[in-house]
Amino acid sequence: MTANTTTETAVSYSDLLRHNRNFRYLWFGQIVSLLGDWFNLVASAALVGMLTQSGLAVGSLFVVRMLAPFLVSPIAGVVADRYNRKNVLIAADLIRAAVVLAFLLVRNPGDVWLLYTLTAVQMAMSGFFDPAHTAILPDISNPRELGAVNALSSATWSVMLALGAALGGLFSGTFGMYPAFVLDTFTFLLSAVLLAQIRMPANLASAADRTVAAAFGQYLRGLRYLRAHLDVLVVALQKAVMALFFATAFQVLQVAIAQQVFTVGQGGGTSLGLMFGLTGVGSGLGPILARKLTGEDPRSLKEAIAYGYVLAIAGIIVTAPLLSLPMVLLGSFVRSIGSGIIWVFSTHLLLQMVPDEVRGRVFASDFMFFYLGSALASSLVGAALDTTLTIPNIIWTMAAIGVAPTILWTLWVIKGRQKVA
């Protein structure tokens, strides 16, 4: 990675939180919402595994979690560009609070369909929330703050994954899954209250532009923007590649490892929480430490993503033999450092490259690609777990296949460097 000499102009995290009131409330809301989210994920995955005893059923849960926001992505991007982004975030939180409370109705194997349905609605609302949340960052910060805003926001996602998943796993493993759903409901409500404190001008489209046809027409213009800007499209595909080869596929395997290999707590909830927890620590620390070397320089950010791919493969290789739970946790930690760098730095590159008028649609497409890659990874790994393939064989296959995107991204970075030269 090439050190950037302009990093001294960047705003520190402490200054950002002290002086930027809007981001402070956005950040507080993100903390409490994500805490409940990861409680919910660990609890629902453990619940499906316990009720069905099926790897395919667990994989299907992850498919539902990714397909629902994928399907709403076209309209979600337009909503993020045409309506007040703050109001979009609040509405998504309130709807998710009501939906998550209904998870308490899932009590036996015959109710798993209801859990899938509720998960689909919950994640569809997340499909509106995520692009609006990312697109609002430049609205509430200046260019000097943007790097710190993106890094801190992304690191918070990872840290709350660590804390929320670890606490959720320990809590679910000790007391059961249902209290986690209640807590998740309250976190969405508290997040909505905090988001309501943000002050920003309304950004509403005229009534004449609010037809469904106009909305999809605007989304198609966003896709044409990506087609016309190949460099932006390549960066926007990185989350999908990361999910397909390293992240979401591995999350499904973590459930199987916790329930079949290293089972600690009820339904493996404790060991699953520990794996998700170390994943969160790695994906949070990795980008923050790497940013000290890259600064805001686009070329350095691209080079760091290449290193992220290498670290992700290394973590998978450490995990594959399943030698012990500590080794699995170490592998999860290393892998997540790499995937965290890929996620955060690809987001920051898009924030630098994409103009405001199409930012919501570009990020909706960015998340759409991610959701599609995640759904594909979940279905493939879930189906593989129900075959004669062993868990180590599946992990070794992932490591081998992951070499391809690593090489392709590295070649693209080298080609871009040659063009500049």
Beta strands, then each sheet from edge to edge (+ up, - down):
end
